[in-house]
Amino acid sequence: MSLNITDKFIDSIYSLTLIELPESAVQKAKNCLLDYLGVTYAGSKILRVKANTLLNISGLSNCGVSVIGFNRKSDLYNAAMVNGMCAHIAELDDGARQGSVHPGAPIISALMPLAEQRELSGKDIIRGIVVGYEAAISLASAIQPAHRNKGYHATGTCGTIGVALGAAAALGFSKQQMKNALSAAASSSSGMLHVIKGNSELKPYNAGQSAVSGLMATLVAQAGFTGPDDVLGAEWGLLSMFTSNNYVDLPKRQNDELLAIEKVYIKPYAACRHCHPAIEAVLALRKEYSIEPSLIKDITVSTYDLAVDGHAHTDICGITSAKMSTPFCVAVALISGKAGVNEFSISQISDHKTLTLTKKVNVKSNKVLNMQVPEKRAAIVEITMYNNCFYTKKVELAKGEPENPLTEDELLEKFFSLMLFAGKPNDESLFISNSIMQNNIDLLFKHL
């Protein structure tokens, strides 16, 4: 009997639970975990008041599992929700350009409280991360850009699948249990892109809800609930709903091919990834030519379509709006020489000099650059000065991509700077980084 699309997908994902994972994938999973914790601690500072309010009104006592960065505990699902929102709010979490998805925010946000509750080992956590990333990224890669064009946010939708299968792998599920977890996750996966518009604060909610929904799907499967035979490829299945085509050819990894987690980027700048090529270009121009922002006449950013729609606005109505705006990101990078978490504050988005320069930036689509996506996500920046001097720079793959990775020192610098932003002492940050890199992940829960 021939296998359906769902069976083929599960076979591919389940096979990763039966092998010794490549050391390169294990190391990347550790890097992603370290990066996740730095980003989530920083996010916990940003969302301190609202997240504590959410935890308080849930009516649950301060017991259960750790909520990262809050020095308090909650139940499994509220911890996963708050972790997910904090992991995504700073716009510094990892992602995969092949699927336009941020896997770490939902997947690790769910795995950490689950691992604490079930007393899973560090090895279980790493396998859950690798498997979860594989599921989320491979599915997202297969259905993009049709999925995005229908208005879906892959971090919410494919992230839910990644959470469910990553948690299933960490718990040692059988293949059939994993298939049932996929079915439940497919039924509850959701997330709309409209939440990036204006000053909406709900983009991080997509990451949080996918952590919760994926986790619940895993436990429903563990309880023995079964799903349909082909939840992905059936007439009313997930692929048809998400792309209007239930014959999508899901990628099949070759034995010598890198795992999906090894293709993940790690962000150096606290903004939407689509803004990063332009940020990097202007930072390079600023360093090379010592450009005086007040003498700039206009700036043109030529880039691919996905980096134009939703990212070309010059009217900044809040921090979220600023992080989604290439014009603002370009302006703040030119003026401050940085684009980190501190450059997207209330004072900065109200700064007259920055907002004036933002209005001078025009973002437009370039057909050639658009054809290169997803192999490259490029931007060409052209700066014209009032004295008619002209500067231009092209960036094809921004810093942090696997082809242009952060060095170990840069990764650690990002982690320690975010922990400092969160108000964490250096000895605690050092303990966390050493625990991860020296395979003592089990000790982490004493410091969350």
Protein Blocks (a to p, Z undefined) as FASTA:
>chain_A
ZZdfklmmmmmmmmmmmpccdfklmmmmmmmmmmmmmmmmmmmmmmmmmmmmmmmmnopa
cehjddehklpacdfklmmmmmmmmmmmnopaccdfklopafklmmmmmmmmmmmmnopa
fklmmmmmmmmmmmmmmmmmmmpcklmmnopafklmmmmmmmmmmmmmmnopafklmmmm
mmmmmmmggcdfklmgcjbfklmmmmmmmmmmmmmmmmmmmnopacdfblmlmmklmklm
mnopakbccddddfkbccfklmpccdfbdcdfklmmmmmmmmmmmmmnopafklpfbdcd
dddfklmnoplcfbdcbjklmmmmmklmmmmmmmnopacfklmcfklmmpmklmmmmmmp
ccdddfklmmmpckbccdddddddfkopacddddfbdghiaklccdfklmmmmmmmmmmm
nopafklmmmmmmmmmnopammmmmmZZ
